[in-house]
Amino acid sequence: MRNRWLSKTIGEVCDVINGGTPKTGVAAYWDGPHQWIAPAEMGKRSSPYVSRTHRTITEDGLRNSSARLLPPHSVILSCRAPIGHLVINTEPMATNQGCKGLVPAESIDDKFLYYYLTSIVELLNDLGSGATFKELSGGKLKEVSIPVPPLSEQKRIVRILDEAVNGIASAKAYSENNLRNARAIFDSHLTSRFTERGPGWKEVHLSEICEVKDGTHDSPRYVTDGVPFVTQKNIRDEGLSFEKLKLISTDDHDNYYRRSNVRQGDILISMIGANRGMACIVDDSRIFSIKNVGLVKESSALDQRFLLYFLKSPQAASYVRAASKGGAQEFLGLTELRRFPIPVAPLPQQRSIACEFDSLRNETQRLESIYQRKLAALDALKKSLLNEAFTGQL
């Protein structure tokens, strides 16, 4: 730090104020004149500043809870679920108990405090404790050290950071837009290829051209040494994942495998949950059992890559949504999976189309990799810039 900078603690330069939530079942406590914010809303904000919140509370809500109004230009920090969301209120505002309000002394610029806390989110997370989820206590937060330059120096640093951070945000938005465009081009090509069908094409139910099964719906006892047990969570857009697999006994596996004998080259389709309809080709020779997953066996009349690309198309996704059942966790039943309407081209054309999509997919993934690296580099640049700012290097 520079010579004229002081080292203080958060507790020395800020009043740290806890939040609270009025009883949600009492209508008289809600929809009043006072702004009230929680971590979930803070995480969706694109600007550091907030003047209006999704929920508001009444004067009775304030009096009958531990919520307190923070003065404008306080810095609000989420201290659990997760630790590290930050906003600056421009109007008087209360928070729920998952937040701490930091009211800076006159010697601290609110935006300087905001940027400093942004730069030490990892430290704040490390200071959190708890079994179910981490929480940063007010006591621990007050002990966190903060460099305190003269106020004029703080404002100079804020001006530099504002300009740099805005530039980084613009560059990130540009890269994120290019990333979305790369994916959209691929999806658009899928749509047009399977919509503009040529001579010799026909449409059939999936079970008319392939053997279609599903995995078990039982919940077996898991073991520490056994056979991999693949569920819908292991079906990813980029392929079959063996991460975080649970294992089942050989006896359970033998019982399930008689129902759904997965082989390398088969297609697996998630049948339940948010990723239902997601499909991948089994590109691994290991033996495993499946649960809540559809199984499409290889067929001499259908190129598996052609089928896979169709299953990734918007048309296929539309069928999955329409055919799904259930409430909180929707699912695609085996009957509906077997009735999946599949466009089928002559086999040589299927192979040609699959090769065409392979090339386009490779190019799309190359572009996605470039933009992902750019986004990672921009995040690293912002982190480095914040570090320089608070070690006196700007």
N, C-alpha and C positions, 0 to 999 in steps of 0.2 A: 504494500500500500504506500501511497505517497505520504510525505512527512506531515502534512496538515490534516490528514484523515485520522479520525478517531475510531476506536473499536468499541462498540456498545453491544448490548443484548437487545433482542426484540422487546423484552419486558421493560427496558429502560427508555425506549423511544416510542413505544406504542401502548395504548390501553388495549388489552386483549379481552374481547367480549364474547361470551358464549351465546349460542342461539337456542331456540326452542320451538316446539310445535303445539299450537292449541289443539284441543281434542277435535279430531276430524268429524266426529258424529254430532257436534254441536253447530248447527247452521249459523247461529248468532255470532260465531267467532270468525266466519269466513266471508269473503267477497266484500271486504271493507275498503277503506281509503289507504291502508298501509301496505306498501310493497313487501313481499316475503319470498325469499329465494332458497333453493335447496341445491345440493351438489349435482343432481341429474340435469337441472336446467343450466347450471353454470357450464357444464361440459359441452353444451350445444351452442354456446355463444362464440361468434367469430370475432367480436370486438371486445377489447378489455372493459369497455364501459357498459353499464346497464342502468336504465332509468325506469323501465317498466318490467314487471315480472308476470309469469303465467298465473300465479295465485296471489291473492291479497288477503289480509286479515283485518278485522275490526278493532276498535278500541277495547272492546270486551275480550277479544282474542289476545291482545297484548297483556291486559291486566291478569288474565287467567292462565298464563303460561310463563315460561322463562324467556320467551323471545323479547328482545330489546331493540329499539330503533337505533341504527347506526347513523351518525351524521354523514352528509354527503362527502365524497372523496375519502371514504374509508376503503381499505383493501380487504376483500372477503376471500378467505381461504377455506376450501373444503378439506376437512381433517379426517374424513373416512369415506369409503365407498365412492370415489377413491380419495387418497391424499394428493392434493396438488392443483385442483382447479382453482383459478383465480379470476376475480373481476373487481372493478372499481365502481362503486355506486355513485351516481350523480344526483340521486334523490335520497331522502331518508328511507332506510330499508331495514327490515328484520331478516333473520335467517333461521333455518331449522337447526337442530342440535348437531348436525353433521358438519357445521361450519364454525369458523371463528372469525369475528370481525376485528380487524386491526385498525385502530384509530390513531393515525400518526401524530406525533408532537409537531410543533411549528418548525422544528429543525429538520423535519423529514418531508421530502416531496413525495406525494402519494404514488406517482408514476415510477419514481426511483425505487420505492419500496416494492411495487408490483414487479418490476423487472428483476429486482434482487431475489425475491421469493421464487420467481420463475427459474432463475439460474440455479437454485438449490433444491429443486423438487426431489431429486434423488436422495439428498440428505434428509429431507423431511420424511420421506418414506422410510428410510432406515431408522428414524427415531420413533416411528409408529410401533405399536404393540397390540397384540390380540390374537386369539386363536381362530375365530371365524373370519374376521377381516381386521386389517390393521387400522388403528386409530391413533392420531397424534393428539396428545393431551395438551391442555393449555399451559401446564407447568413446563413441559418439554419445549413447547414453542417459545415461551418467554426466555428460555435459556439460550436460544440460538443466537449466535453473534452476527452482527451486521456492521459493515464498514460505513462510517458517516463522514463524508467529505463536507466542506462548506456548502451551504444551500445553493450558491451560484454554480458550484462545480456539479452538484447533483443535476441541476437543470440543464447544464451543458451536456452531460452524459445522456440524459433523457432525450435531448434533441437528436444526438447522434444515433442512439438506439432506435428512436421512432423512424428515422429515415431509413436505416439499414433493415429493420424488421419489416417495414412496409414493402421495401424492395424484395426481400426474401419471400414475403407472403405472395406478392405478385408473381414471382418466378415459380413458386409452388403451385399456384392456381393454374398457370400456363402448362406446367408439366402434368398436373392432374387431369387437365382437360385433354391433353394429348394422349394420356393413358386411357381415358374413357373412349376417345375417338378410335384408338387402335382396336379396342375390344368391340366397339360398335361396328366397325368395318367388317370384322370377322362375322359377327352376328347377322349383319345385313346380307353378307354373301351366303350364309347358311339359309337364310329366309328365301332369297331369290332362287337358289339352286334347287331347293325342294318344292318351290311353288311352280316354277316354269318347267314342267315335266315334258319330256319329248316322246317320240314314238316308242312303243314297247314298254312304257311304264305302266304299272298297275298299283292299286292300293289293296293291301290285305291286312287282316289282323295278325299281330305278331305271332300268335300261337299257330297260325296256318303255315308258317314258313320256318319256325324255330321251336324247339322244345323250351317251354317256359315254366320255371319252378319258383319256389321261394324258400327262404331259410326258416329256421325254427322261430317260434314266438315265445318259447319258454325262457325262463331265467335260471340257468344252471348254477351250480356252486362253482366258484372260481378256485383255482389251485395255483400254486407257485411254480409247478413244473408240469406242463401239459401241452395241449394243442392250441394254436392261436384261434381266437374267437373274434371274427370280423363283424362289426355292426355298421349301421348307416353312417356313423361318425367317421368311419375309415374310408368312405367313398368321397373322394375329392375331385374337383374339376380337373386338376392336373394329373390324377390317376389314383390308384389304390395305395393307401398309406398303411403301414404297419406300426405307426407310432402309437404309444399308449394302449397297446393291445392287452386284453385280459386273456387268461389261459383257462381251458376247461380240461376235464379228465379225458383220458382215451376212451373210456366207456361212453361218456356223453357224446364225444365227437363221433364215434362209430355209429351211434344211434341217429345223430343229425345228418351224417354224411350219406346215409342210405336214402334220405329224403332229397338232399341237394348236394350232389357230388361235383363240387367246383373243380374245374381244371384250368390250366393255363390256356389263354385264348378265349375263354368265356367272357361274357359281359355281366357285370353286376350293376344293379339299379337300386338306389335307396328308395324305400317304400314308406317311410314315416318321418315326420318332423319337417323342419324348415328346409332341409336340402333334399326332400323327396323328389324323385325324378332325376337326380344327378347320377350319371353313369360313368363307368370306366371299364377298360379291358383288363383282365387279369394278366399281368405281364411278369408274374413270379411263379416259380415252379413249386414253392412250398405248399404243403397241404394245410387246409384250415376249414373251419365251420363258419356258417353265417347266420345272422339273426336280423330280422326286419329288413332283409335285402332280397331283391329279386335276382334270379339267375336265368340268363339267356344262353343256352348252349350253342356251340358253333353249328352252322348249317352249310351244306354244300351249295345252297341256292342263294346265300347271302354273305357278302363280304362284311366281316365284323367291323372294320373301320368305317365303312359306309353307314352301317347301322348306328355306330357310336356317334358319328357326326350328326345324324338325324336326331338322335336322342338329345343332343346338345342344342338343337335348333329352337327358336321361339315357338314354332308350331307344336313341337313335342311338349314344351313347357306349358303351353295353353291347354293341351289335352290333360296333362297331369293335374293342373289346377281344377279343371272342370270335373274330372273323374274322382277327385279326392273326397274322402268322407271323414267324419269325426268332428270333435269340437276343439278343445284346447290344443291337441296334437293331431293334426290331420294325417291321414294315411291313404296310400293307394293300394287297394286290395289286389289279390292275385287274379281274380276274375277280370278286373279292369286292366291289369297289366297284360293279360293274355289278349284282351280286345284292343290293345294299342294299335291305332291305324298307322300302318307303315307304308310309305311310298317305295316301290321296288323297281329299279331300273334293270335292264339286261345286265348280266353279271360282268361282262367286260367294261361296260359303262360305269358300273358301281366301283370297280377297281380304279378306273381313271378318275372318277370324282373323288374317291378317297385320297389318291395321290395329290390331286389338286388342293384338297383341304389340308393335307399334311404340309405342303409347301407354304400355304397361307398361314397356317398355325405357327410354323417355325418363324416366319417373318413377324407375325404378331407378337410372339413371345420374345423375339429379339428386341422389338420396339418397347415392349413392356419392361424388359430388363433395363434398357437404357433409361427410361423415365423413372423407374424405381430407384436406380442408382443416383439419378439427379435429385430425387426427393430426399434420399438419405444424405446426400452431400449438402443439401440446403439445411437440413436439420442439424448436421454437424457444424456447419458454418454459423448458424444462430447460436448454438451452444458455445462455440469458441468465442464468438463476439461478446456474449454475456460474461463469460469468464474474464476476458480482457477488461471489460468495463468495470468490474468490481475488484480487480487487482491493480487498478491504477494505470492500465496500459493504453487507455484511449486518450 
